């Protein structure tokens, strides 16, 4: 079956396991699920790519000394 070839040819284990857990899976449904999960995975990877823009604030610790003024 075409559906079985699609599922067995998927390289992402989590997507393959998801598809194998479905009891009544058609080729069309398997294709939609696989494309959706693969797209979501790639989008998540894109979000987690470090960029050149600063994302952390750099702070420095400075001591502040207060001296009493003349009374």
N, C-alpha and C positions, 0 to 999 in steps of 0.2 A: 504494500500500500504506500501511496505517496506520503500520507501522514506519518507513517513509521519512519520513512527515510528522512523526512524533515526533522523529526524529534531526535533520531540517532545521529544526525549530522551537526547538531548544535554543539558548539564548543564550550559554552558557559554551563557549568554543572548545575548552578542554581536554576537556570531557565529550564534545563532538561528535566530536573526533578519536579519543577512546578508542572510541566506539561504531563509528565508521567503520573502525577497524582490525580489528574482529571479522569473521571470514570467514563464519560461519553464525550470524546474529543474528536471533532471533525478536522479535516485539513485546514479549512478556512479559520476555524477558531484557534487552532494551534499556531497558524501563521500570524494572526492578529496578536495573540498573547506573546509570542516570541519577539515580534517586532516591537511591541510596547515595552517589554521588559528590557530588551537590548538598548532601546533608545533611552530609557530611564537610567540604565547603568552607565551609559556613555555620558549623559548629562550630569550625573553625580560625579563622575570622574573629572569632567570639565570644571565643575564648581570647586573641586579640591585641588586644582593645579595652582601652585604658588605663582603669584604675579610679581612684577617688579615694583609695584606701588607699595608704599608702607602700609602695613596693617596693624602694627603694634605701636603704641605710644612709648617713647623712651623717656624715662623720668630720671632725675638725678636727686640724690638726697643732699640737702643743704641744711646746715645747722643755723638756726636763727638764735642770736643772743640778744637778750633784752637787758639793758643797763638802766637802773633807776635814775631818773633825772633828779636834779637837785630839788630838795624840798623846801 
